[in-house]
């Protein structure tokens, strides 16, 4: 349930501040004190013409996980 709350919190923030992350619609699967596991779905928005994920989408997911960990530490 906490992961759903964090996913919604991240989506609301990114809708206004970082629209690309909101457009990719990542999902937080695991959020602990030490790690964050995020899934970026392979949809029309994130895959290229050879049916693999864009490097930009992968980097966006990696940066978003770091951002979620930082937000978790700040707002505790």
C-alpha positions in Angstrom: 0.0 0.0 0.0 2.9 2.4 0.7 4.3 1.8 -2.7 0.9 2.8 -4.3 1.0 6.0 -2.2 4.5 6.7 -3.3 3.6 6.0 -6.9 0.7 8.5 -6.8 2.8 11.0 -5.0 5.5 10.8 -7.6 3.0 11.0 -10.5 1.4 14.1 -9.0 4.8 15.8 -8.6 6.1 14.9 -12.0 2.9 15.9 -13.8 3.8 19.5 -13.0 7.5 19.5 -12.6 8.9 16.8 -14.9 6.3 15.9 -17.5 8.4 13.3 -19.3 8.5 11.0 -16.2 4.7 11.4 -15.8 4.2 10.6 -19.5 6.1 7.3 -19.2 4.0 6.3 -16.2 6.5 4.4 -14.1 5.4 2.2 -11.2 7.2 1.9 -7.9 7.4 -1.8 -7.0 9.7 -1.8 -3.9 10.6 1.2 -1.7 12.7 0.6 1.3 15.2 2.8 3.2 18.0 1.5 1.1 16.5 0.8 -2.3 13.8 1.7 -4.8 12.7 -0.6 -7.6 10.8 1.1 -10.3 9.2 -0.5 -13.4 8.8 1.5 -16.6 6.3 -0.3 -18.8 7.3 -1.1 -22.4 4.5 0.7 -24.2 4.1 2.7 -27.3 5.5 5.7 -25.4 8.8 4.0 -24.4 9.7 1.7 -27.2 11.5 2.4 -30.5 11.0 1.0 -34.0 12.9 -2.3 -33.2 10.6 -3.0 -30.2 13.2 -2.2 -27.5 13.1 0.5 -24.9 14.6 3.9 -25.7 17.8 4.7 -23.8 16.2 8.0 -22.7 13.3 6.0 -21.1 15.8 3.8 -19.2 17.7 6.9 -18.0 14.5 8.6 -16.9 13.6 5.6 -14.8 17.0 5.5 -13.2 16.9 9.2 -12.3 13.3 8.9 -11.0 14.3 6.1 -8.6 17.0 8.3 -7.1 14.5 11.2 -6.9 12.0 9.0 -5.0 14.7 8.0 -2.5 15.6 11.6 -2.0 12.0 12.7 -1.5 11.5 9.8 1.0 14.4 11.1 3.1 13.4 14.7 2.9 9.8 14.4 3.8 10.1 11.9 6.6 
